[in-house]
């Protein structure tokens, strides 16, 4: 069982992570690099930003690919998605163990649910940040992040697998609680980058996350079922071990 | 959908494998996304921002 989970998670997580990393390099990293020009003071949002016309350098040239820096980003994104994949496949294994059938097509729903729990729900209180953004204490934000991910995942699982209105009410409470409690926020806003860049960064980070999680869900279900067939655990018509 | 006819043997081993996998996943996500050690933070910086982890 463990090797079936691990092999599925390694393949699905690495592949989805590479997809995520390439999309990030194409769409997210240029916005981050642009913002770093404000963080470093090369551009100044509040004055004549070096654009020569009193604007804020909306079309500033950003550095291109940096092999070491971007290589590390690809590595860590692939690693992180491999971690996501272990959690996702473990949840699929638990569902299958409880008698629920997992199909490749349902993998899409599993992936989107993962996106909701790990990226969208935390982003509702703490949107993906540009470097240099003002933020509260890192420890508090990390605690809120883990709590939000855990509560959202549990709430979604109750909606998907629970029965009865009482459980649905508990699910709704779990989904709402992190946002009623609220994410930790800084005392003052001091971010040097223009809000235009910050909103573009958050939207693109979430868009890339949705695509990558959808790919992760499909691949995780695909490899999970393939490994089952290879191990002879299930036949083509029966998702269950006899 | 929820037939509970399977043999109960091996269930605890299955649950142990599932728990171990979940632990590995959580450990990887914590290490790659959250641990603030300088070297790790710098190396993972851009990917942490792009995935919406609290970074600084």
Interface residues (C-beta under 8 A of the other chain):
Chain A: X1 X2 X5 X6 X9 X20 X21 X24 X28 X29 X32 X69 X70 X72 X73 X74 X75 X76 X77 X79 X80 X82 X83 X84 X85 X86 X87 X88 X89 X90 X91 X93 X94 X97 X98 X99 X100 X101 X119 X122 X123 X126 X127 X128 X129 X130 X131 X135 X138 X141 X142 X145 X201 X202 X205 X206 X208 X209 X240 X241 X242
Chain B: X1 X2 X3 X4 X6 X11 X13 X14 X15 X17 X18 X19 X20 X21 X22 X24 X25 X26 X27 X28 X29 X31 X32 X33 X34 X36 X43 X44 X45 X46 X47 X48 X49 X50 X51 X52 X53 X54 X55 X56
